[in-house]
Amino acid sequence: MLSLIISSYFNKQNKDELGLETFFIIVFCVVDNLYQLLVGPQSNLRTSNNSNPIFTDVEVITIALVGELKGENSERAWWRFVNKNYGHLFPHLCSRTRYGRRLKRLSQVMEMIRQNLLYRLDANVDSYRLVDSFPFRLAKLPRLARSSKPFEYAGSVGFCPTLKEYYYGFKVNLITELRGIPIAFVLTPANPHDTEGLKQLLNEMIELGFHSMTIVIVGDKGYIGKEYAQFIKENYGIKLMAIQKNYDKKMPKSGLNVLLTKTRRLVETTIGCLTETMNANWTYCRSIKGLITKLIAKITAFNIANYINFIINEPLLQIKGFVN
């Protein structure tokens, strides 16, 4: 049913030709279908006297997900834009502050939608996984002393080898399947090593029910170490394959290293989409609850875009053409 609804919008036009209004409608249809399946009537989640608000939970989630795909990191600016230009789609749009509070309360529903999309994308079939991390920067180190130090008791100073610089903030640890679809993610302070983040990721996968399907995880040089690989094998029953360091630069890379490097490129593409298109590496949030809600919304929106690509037989991870 859901696939037929999505396909009907693409029979006469390509995704590059979609207007923002049409995309709002498509995302609303996807979210509404999954919300009814996973939650049922919205009164099931309400604890206040207003058990059936006229501005629905589905509308709240729809606005948030489209905004994330559009790369809007400011909740205030995005709410104003929707209120001014698309009020006819959301005639009962609530105030900005109430919208923000409701979105935080719906973070668990968005996570349920994200997990359901994994099964619809057949992400549970493959037994191979890719792991990587990316910095979530709140401030550059030279500016830290003059900043307000947001998340002072949660964030920390870490080093980003890609940018070759120290920063203050967090680290997002991510596991994907071989096509680059995110399976699980955890947010850690910036200073712990990637190996600590992988342990938390595997515990998260156990809760999601994806642990028993995973046999091999491919990582970069940050996950190297025979003792660590043995620990993962003994405690989780998973083989960790990390790219080995090439100490002699004059010698060619081994065939295994070349193969692992090619395999890992998709998780790097995923991180590129999340950080460059959806701005998943910085935030205006100033609370842990708001930050976690923001990350869940971004990855749920990313999976919805990939699910639409999956239905209309477009390449996965190509999400730029949806929101013009």
C-alpha positions as CSV (number, residue, x, y, z in Angstrom):
1,M,0.0,0.0,0.0
2,L,2.7,2.5,1.0
3,S,4.9,1.7,-2.0
4,L,1.9,2.3,-4.3
5,I,1.2,5.7,-2.8
6,I,4.9,6.7,-3.3
7,S,5.0,5.3,-6.8
8,S,1.9,7.2,-7.8
9,Y,3.7,10.6,-7.3
10,F,6.6,9.6,-9.5
11,N,4.7,8.3,-12.5
12,K,4.6,11.6,-14.2
13,Q,7.6,13.4,-12.8
14,N,11.2,12.8,-11.6
15,K,12.2,13.5,-8.1
16,D,14.3,16.4,-9.3
17,E,11.1,18.0,-10.5
18,L,9.3,17.7,-7.2
19,G,8.3,20.9,-5.5
20,L,8.6,21.2,-1.7
21,E,4.8,21.1,-1.4
22,T,4.6,17.8,-3.1
23,F,7.4,16.4,-1.0
24,F,5.6,17.5,2.1
25,I,2.6,15.4,1.0
26,I,4.7,12.4,0.2
27,V,6.5,12.4,3.6
28,F,3.2,13.0,5.3
29,C,1.7,9.9,3.6
30,V,4.8,7.8,4.6
31,V,4.8,9.0,8.2
32,D,1.0,8.7,8.6
33,N,1.0,5.1,7.3
34,L,3.8,4.1,9.7
35,Y,2.4,6.0,12.6
36,Q,-1.0,4.3,12.3
37,L,0.8,0.9,12.0
38,L,3.2,1.4,15.0
39,V,1.2,3.7,17.3
40,G,-2.5,3.7,16.2
41,P,-4.7,6.6,17.3
42,Q,-2.6,9.5,18.6
43,S,-4.6,9.4,21.8
44,N,-2.5,6.3,22.7
45,L,0.4,8.6,23.4
46,R,-1.4,11.5,25.0
47,T,-1.4,11.9,28.8
48,S,-3.0,15.4,28.8
49,N,-6.7,16.2,28.7
50,N,-6.3,17.1,25.0
51,S,-6.1,13.5,23.7
52,N,-6.7,14.4,20.1
53,P,-5.1,17.7,19.1
54,I,-6.1,19.2,15.7
55,F,-2.4,19.7,14.9
56,T,-1.5,16.1,14.7
57,D,1.6,14.2,15.7
58,V,2.1,13.2,12.1
59,E,2.2,16.8,11.0
60,V,4.8,17.6,13.7
61,I,7.0,14.7,12.5
62,T,6.5,15.6,8.8
63,I,7.6,19.2,9.2
64,A,10.7,18.1,11.2
65,L,11.8,15.4,8.7
66,V,11.3,17.6,5.6
67,G,13.3,20.3,7.3
68,E,16.2,17.9,8.0
69,L,16.3,16.8,4.4
70,K,16.4,20.5,3.4
71,G,19.4,21.0,5.7
72,E,17.6,23.4,8.0
73,N,19.3,23.3,11.4
74,S,17.5,26.2,12.9
75,E,14.1,25.1,14.3
76,R,13.0,28.6,14.7
77,A,13.8,29.7,11.2
78,W,12.3,26.5,9.7
79,W,9.0,27.0,11.7
80,R,8.7,30.6,10.5
81,F,9.3,29.5,6.9
82,V,6.6,26.8,7.0
83,N,4.2,29.1,8.8
84,K,4.7,31.8,6.2
85,N,4.8,29.7,3.0
86,Y,3.0,26.4,3.7
87,G,0.3,27.5,6.2
88,H,-2.3,26.1,3.8
89,L,-0.9,22.6,4.3
90,F,-0.7,23.0,8.1
91,P,-3.7,25.3,8.9
92,H,-3.6,24.4,12.6
93,L,0.2,24.8,13.1
94,C,0.9,25.4,16.7
95,S,3.3,28.0,18.2
96,R,7.0,27.4,17.7
97,T,7.7,26.6,21.4
98,R,4.9,24.1,21.6
99,Y,6.1,22.5,18.3
100,G,9.6,22.1,19.8
101,R,8.2,20.5,22.9
102,R,6.0,18.1,21.0
103,L,8.8,17.1,18.7
104,K,11.0,16.1,21.7
105,R,8.2,14.0,23.1
106,L,7.8,12.3,19.7
107,S,11.5,11.4,19.4
108,Q,10.8,7.7,20.3
109,V,8.1,7.5,17.7
110,M,10.6,8.8,15.1
111,E,13.0,6.1,16.2
112,M,10.3,3.5,15.8
113,I,9.7,4.7,12.3
114,R,13.4,4.6,11.5
115,Q,13.6,1.0,12.7
116,N,10.6,0.0,10.7
117,L,12.1,1.5,7.6
118,L,15.2,-0.7,8.1
119,Y,13.1,-3.8,7.5
120,R,11.3,-2.3,4.6
121,L,14.7,-1.6,3.1
122,D,15.8,-5.2,3.7
123,A,18.6,-3.9,5.9
124,N,18.2,-6.9,8.1
125,V,19.2,-9.4,5.4
126,D,22.9,-8.7,5.0
127,S,25.3,-10.1,7.6
128,Y,28.1,-7.6,6.8
129,R,28.2,-4.2,8.5
130,L,30.4,-1.1,8.2
131,V,31.5,1.1,11.1
132,D,32.8,4.6,11.3
133,S,32.5,7.8,13.3
134,F,32.4,11.5,12.6
135,P,32.9,14.6,14.8
136,F,30.0,16.6,16.1
137,R,31.6,19.9,16.7
138,L,30.2,22.5,19.1
139,A,33.3,24.8,19.1
140,K,36.8,24.9,17.7
141,L,39.4,24.5,20.4
142,P,40.9,28.1,20.1
143,R,37.4,29.5,20.7
144,L,36.5,27.2,23.6
145,A,37.7,29.6,26.3
146,R,35.4,32.4,24.9
147,S,32.4,30.1,24.3
148,S,29.6,29.3,26.7
149,K,30.8,25.7,26.7
150,P,27.4,24.1,25.8
151,F,26.9,20.6,27.3
152,E,29.8,21.2,29.7
153,Y,29.2,18.0,31.6
154,A,28.7,15.8,28.5
155,G,30.9,17.2,25.7
156,S,34.7,16.9,25.7
157,V,37.7,17.8,23.7
158,G,38.7,15.3,21.0
159,F,40.8,15.1,17.9
160,C,39.5,14.7,14.3
161,P,42.1,12.9,12.2
162,T,40.3,13.8,9.0
163,L,40.4,17.6,9.7
164,K,43.6,17.2,11.7
165,E,42.4,19.5,14.4
166,Y,41.1,19.4,18.0
167,Y,37.5,20.3,18.7
168,Y,35.0,20.5,21.5
169,G,31.9,18.5,21.3
170,F,30.8,14.9,20.7
171,K,31.4,12.0,18.3
172,V,28.7,10.2,16.4
173,N,29.4,6.5,16.0
174,L,27.6,4.8,13.1
175,I,27.0,1.3,11.8
176,T,25.6,0.8,8.4
177,E,24.9,-2.2,6.1
178,L,26.8,-2.6,2.9
179,R,24.6,-0.2,0.9
180,G,25.3,2.6,3.4
181,I,21.9,2.5,5.2
182,P,22.4,3.5,8.9
183,I,21.5,0.6,11.2
184,A,22.4,2.0,14.6
185,F,24.1,5.1,16.0
186,V,25.3,6.3,19.4
187,L,26.5,9.7,20.6
188,T,29.6,9.7,22.8
189,P,31.9,12.5,24.1
190,A,34.6,13.4,21.7
191,N,37.6,12.0,23.6
192,P,36.9,8.2,23.9
193,H,38.5,6.0,21.2
194,D,36.4,4.7,18.4
195,T,36.7,1.2,19.9
196,E,34.7,2.3,22.9
197,G,32.0,3.6,20.6
198,L,31.8,0.3,18.7
199,K,31.0,-1.5,22.0
200,Q,28.1,0.8,22.6
201,L,26.9,0.4,19.0
202,L,26.9,-3.4,19.3
203,N,24.9,-3.2,22.6
204,E,22.5,-0.9,20.7
205,M,22.2,-3.5,17.9
206,I,21.4,-6.2,20.4
207,E,18.4,-4.1,21.6
208,L,17.3,-3.5,18.0
209,G,17.5,-7.3,17.2
210,F,20.1,-6.9,14.5
211,H,23.0,-8.4,16.4
212,S,22.3,-12.1,15.6
213,M,22.2,-11.3,11.9
214,T,25.7,-9.7,11.9
215,I,28.8,-11.8,11.2
216,V,31.4,-9.4,10.0
217,I,32.0,-5.7,10.7
218,V,34.5,-3.8,8.6
219,G,36.3,-0.8,10.1
220,D,39.2,1.6,9.3
221,K,42.6,1.7,11.0
222,G,41.0,3.1,14.2
223,Y,39.6,-0.3,15.0
224,I,42.8,-2.2,14.5
225,G,44.2,-4.6,17.2
226,K,44.3,-8.3,17.6
227,E,43.3,-8.2,21.3
228,Y,40.4,-5.9,20.6
229,A,39.2,-8.1,17.7
230,Q,39.4,-11.1,19.9
231,F,37.4,-9.3,22.6
232,I,34.6,-8.5,20.0
233,K,34.6,-12.1,18.8
234,E,34.4,-13.6,22.3
235,N,31.8,-11.2,23.7
236,Y,29.6,-10.5,20.6
237,G,30.4,-13.4,18.3
238,I,31.3,-11.0,15.5
239,K,34.4,-10.9,13.4
240,L,36.0,-7.5,13.2
241,M,38.0,-6.8,10.0
242,A,40.0,-3.5,10.2
243,I,42.2,-2.0,7.5
244,Q,45.8,-2.7,8.4
245,K,48.4,0.1,8.6
246,N,50.8,0.3,5.8
247,Y,54.1,1.0,7.6
248,D,56.3,0.8,4.5
249,K,54.9,3.5,2.1
250,K,57.0,2.2,-0.8
251,M,55.3,-1.2,-0.7
252,P,51.9,-1.7,-2.4
253,K,48.8,-2.2,-0.3
254,S,47.7,-5.7,0.3
255,G,44.8,-7.1,-1.7
256,L,42.8,-7.4,1.5
257,N,43.4,-3.7,2.4
258,V,42.3,-2.7,-1.1
259,L,39.1,-4.7,-0.8
260,L,38.3,-3.4,2.7
261,T,39.0,0.2,1.6
262,K,36.6,-0.1,-1.4
263,T,33.9,-1.7,0.9
264,R,34.2,1.1,3.4
265,R,33.6,3.9,0.9
266,L,29.8,3.6,1.3
267,V,29.8,4.4,5.0
268,E,32.0,7.4,4.2
269,T,29.4,8.4,1.5
270,T,26.6,8.1,4.1
271,I,28.6,10.3,6.6
272,G,29.1,12.8,3.7
273,C,25.4,12.9,3.1
274,L,24.6,13.4,6.8
275,T,27.2,16.1,7.4
276,E,27.3,18.0,4.1
277,T,23.6,17.8,3.0
278,M,21.8,17.5,6.4
279,N,24.3,19.3,8.7
280,A,24.5,16.4,11.1
281,N,27.8,17.5,12.5
282,W,26.7,20.7,14.3
283,T,23.6,22.1,16.1
284,Y,21.9,25.0,17.7
285,C,20.5,22.8,20.4
286,R,21.5,23.5,24.0
287,S,20.0,20.4,25.7
288,I,20.9,16.7,25.5
289,K,17.2,15.9,24.8
290,G,17.0,18.3,22.0
291,L,20.3,17.1,20.5
292,I,19.3,13.5,20.6
293,T,15.9,14.4,19.0
294,K,17.7,16.3,16.3
295,L,20.0,13.3,15.4
296,I,17.1,10.9,15.4
297,A,15.1,13.2,13.1
298,K,18.1,13.5,10.7
299,I,18.7,9.8,10.4
300,T,15.0,9.0,10.1
301,A,14.7,11.6,7.3
302,F,17.7,10.1,5.6
303,N,16.1,6.6,5.8
304,I,12.8,7.9,4.4
305,A,14.6,9.4,1.5
306,N,16.4,6.2,0.8
307,Y,13.2,4.2,1.2
308,I,11.6,6.4,-1.5
309,N,14.7,5.8,-3.7
310,F,14.3,2.1,-3.1
311,I,10.6,2.2,-4.2
312,I,11.2,4.2,-7.4
313,N,14.3,2.2,-8.3
314,E,16.7,5.2,-7.9
315,P,20.2,4.8,-6.5
316,L,20.3,4.8,-2.7
317,L,22.1,7.6,-0.8
318,Q,21.2,10.1,-3.5
319,I,19.0,12.4,-1.5
320,K,19.9,15.9,-2.8
321,G,17.2,15.9,-5.5
322,F,14.2,15.6,-3.2
323,V,14.0,19.1,-1.7
324,N,14.4,22.0,-4.1
